[in-house]
Amino acid sequence: SLVVDLACGTGSLCVEMSRRGYEMIGIDLSPDMLSVAQNKAFEAGTGVLYLNQDISGFELYGTADAFLCTMDSVNYITSKESLNSMFRLVNNYLNPGGLFIFDINSEYKLSGILGGNVFYSIEEDIAYIWENSYNSETRICEFDITFFCRTGKLYRRWDEIHEERAYSVEELKEVIGESDLELEGLYEEMTFNEPRSETERIFFVCRKPVKK
């Protein structure tokens, strides 16, 4: 079976799925991430094809049996138009009966757990400060992260800013329906339980219907 991992990052999931016998394609916008992913695949002795593309406008040379998009990568698509584009492409390249599995950080997590809070970690060789702000009008959670990494006797500092958009389950059901996919189920992280109001990560399982 051919599986495509959208926003594959450094390729850990691709390598694990490849070990389990799946033919894997990983797609990510970051060349640096894909460089690490390629090294992981080489060291693991697995054959993974990596493509440097935007997941909201990717191209494949054929169809796939399943698509994955994990680690709240859907939240990183802050434009509804781009989100619709990605789902339409998944439907276009997915074989009939194939699955699309993705997860999100819930509205509850982005607005109530992360938004307005500061997290930090101090280790011997690395430290970070992670400050979050949530805009209830745009529904964007901004992550302002500062890292300090030891290099010799000194520490190097670098800053990153990330944005995630909060999507409601109803919004995503609408996007799924507009792309002609069918929602098979909603689950709490690492369980087959239905999401609750305080669920922080929600998994969606969709299927491309088989035309009769």
N, C-alpha and C positions, 0 to 999 in steps of 0.2 A: 504494500500500500504506500502511496506517495502522500506525505503530509507536509504542509507549508506552515512554518512558524513565522508569523508577522511580528515585527519589532523583536527580533530574536536576541538582540543585545550581544553578549559575549558567548552565546551559543551553548550554554549548559544543557538546556532542554533538548536542543537538536542532537547533541552528542548522546544523551541518555536514550532518546527515542531511537536513534540509529543503532545503539547497542541492542535494543529490543527488537530489531529487525525491520524497522520502518525506513523507507527511502525518504530522506529529509532535504527540504529546501528552506534556508533561513533568509529572511529579508529584513534589512535594517538600513536606516538613513546614515548611520555613523560609520565611516571608514575605520576609525580607531577601534570601535567595538568589533567590527567584522575581522580586523586583523587579529585580535585576541581570540575570537571564535575560531578562526582558521587554524591557529596554533593549537587550540584545545582539540579540535577534530583530528589534527595530524598526530598529536601525542597519544590520543585514544585509539588511533588506528581505524577511525571511522570515516566514511565518505559522505560529507555533507556539502551540498552546493549552496554557496552564499551569494546573495545578490544585494548590491548597494542601491536600494530604491526607497522611495517614499511609500509607506504602506497605504496611503490614500490615493496613490496613482501608480500602482505596480503593474508590471506586465510579465506574463508567463508564456512559455511556448506550447503549453498543453494544459490539460485539466489535472486536478488533484482529488484525492479521496477524502481529505480532511484539511481544515485550517485551524490553527491555534493562534490566540493573541492574549498572552498572559501578562502577569505582573502590572496590572492596571494600565497597560499601554493604551487602551481605549480612552481613558481619561486624559491622556496627553494630546488627544485630538480635540482641540478646543473649538474648532469650527464645525458647526452642524453640517454644513455643506460637504466638508472633507470627510466627515464620518459617514454620511450617506454614500459618498463616492466609494469608500472602502468596502462597505457592505455590498454595494452593487457589483463591485469587482469580485468579491468572494463568491457571490452567487454565480457570476459569469464563469469563473474558473473551477467551480466545484462540480464534481460528478453528481448526477442524480442519486439521492439517498445519502450523500455525504454529509459529514458533520462540520459545524463551525462552533468551536468552544472558546469562550473568552471570559475574562473576569474584569470587575471594576472595583475601585474604591467607592463605597457607597456615599450618598449625600450625607448621611449621619457621620461617617468617618471624616470626610473632608471639612465639613462645617463645624462639627462638635468635638472631634478628637484631635485632629491636626490643626485646624484653623485657630489662630490666636494663641498657640502654644509654642514653647521653645524646648527643644530636646538637645542633649549634648552627650558626648562620650569622650573620655580622656584615657588614652592608653599610652604605653611607653613610647611607641614609634609614630602614633597617629592620633589626632584628636579632631573632633568636628563640633560645630555649633549649627543647629538646624532650627531656623525661625520661620514660622508659618503665619500667613494672613489669609483670611477668607473674605471675599467680596460677595455679599448676599444678592446683589443686583446682577452681576455678571456670572455669579456662581463659579468663579475662578478661585482656586486655592494656589497661592504663590509660596513656593519653598525657597527660602534664601539660605544657602548652605555654605559655610566657610570651613575649609579643611586646613589642618596643619600637619605636614608629613615630615618626619625626620630624614634629613640627608646629611650624613656625617654628624658633625656636632651642632648643626643648625637645623631649623625647621623651615620648610618652604610652605608658603600660604597660597591657596587659590580659592576662588569664589565661584559658585554656580547658582543660577536662578532657574527653577523649574516651575511650570504651571500645569495644573490639572483642572479639568472642568468637571463639575458634579452633574451627573446625568441621573434622572429618576428612572425607575424600572419602567414606568409607563412610556417615557420618552424612547427608551431603547426598544420596547415592544413595537412602537410605531416605526422606528428605523428598520427593525427586522422585517416587519410586514411590508414596508415599502420596497424592500429589496427582494421580495418574493421568497424569503426564507420562512421557515416555520419554527416557532419556539417550542422545543421539546420539554425543557425544564429549567427551573431556577433553584440554586443550591447555595447554602452557606459554605464558606471556605472549608475544604477538607472533610466535608460531610455530604450526605444526601438529604439533609434536612431543608425544609423551606426557609427562606430568609425571614428574619424578624425585623422589627423597627430599629433594633440596635445592632444589626449585622454590619460588620465593617467591610467585608469583602464578599461580593456576590458573583457566583459563576453562572453563566448562561450557556445552555446547550441548544444549538439550532440545527435544523436539518433542511437540506434542499429536497423538496418533494419530488417523487417520481411521477412523471406525467403518465396518465393512463391512456 
